[in-house]
């Protein structure tokens, strides 16, 4: 990691650094996957000078708090089917998850126009199949009269967005396929009574808790969590 300070950072050096960094954390990317992640990070840094994409600007922190925090929890998620990343912002966690698990068909949903503009430029650069960015709010997805072609999903992910138990149940009950998964990055503050409230609402629409899975990020003292539910009926 210290080699980043030895001269200008380019795509080749960052690709190598990402690959080595991920191996240290027991998450393995191919060279082409690491290069796609490097393109994502470099373009985000470039745009962030004029568009507020992220408050995290230090490169090591970007790799830990954005890239690694996207990829490690993906180990508990399905790697096939139609996926929806709600409130994706600068493309986390949806873009890294799609890079690591290319069989997913990924939709990135973001309400802010400038961020969607960034995502569309990013996707043009990355040239990946079966990934798109659309502008909209999560509420639009359950107001079927505003959606020309309603789409249901096999995986819904929420990392930077927190919905109430009632809202999450309404969303998942409307657009999650039978057998589908919904995953919420809860961060370090996982409260059992809070999860109990979510469980009681989600059970009303046939969705059951698979588990809340803890994981750690380097240099961060608090254990983080991802909670995963599955639609059974």
URHU-V785836 format. One record per run of one state. SS is the DSSP state (a for helix, b for strand, c for the rest). FROM is the first residue (numbers start at 1). TO is the last residue. Records with the same first field share a line. If there is no record, write none. Layout:
SS->FROM-TO, FROM-TO
This chain:
c->1-1, 6-10, 25-30, 49-58, 77-80, 87-93, 101-103, 111-112, 127-130, 136-137, 143-143, 147-152, 159-164, 188-191, 204-206, 216-223, 232-233
a->2-5, 11-24, 31-48, 59-76, 94-100, 113-126, 138-142, 144-146, 165-175, 192-203
b->81-86, 104-110, 131-135, 153-158, 176-187, 207-215, 224-231
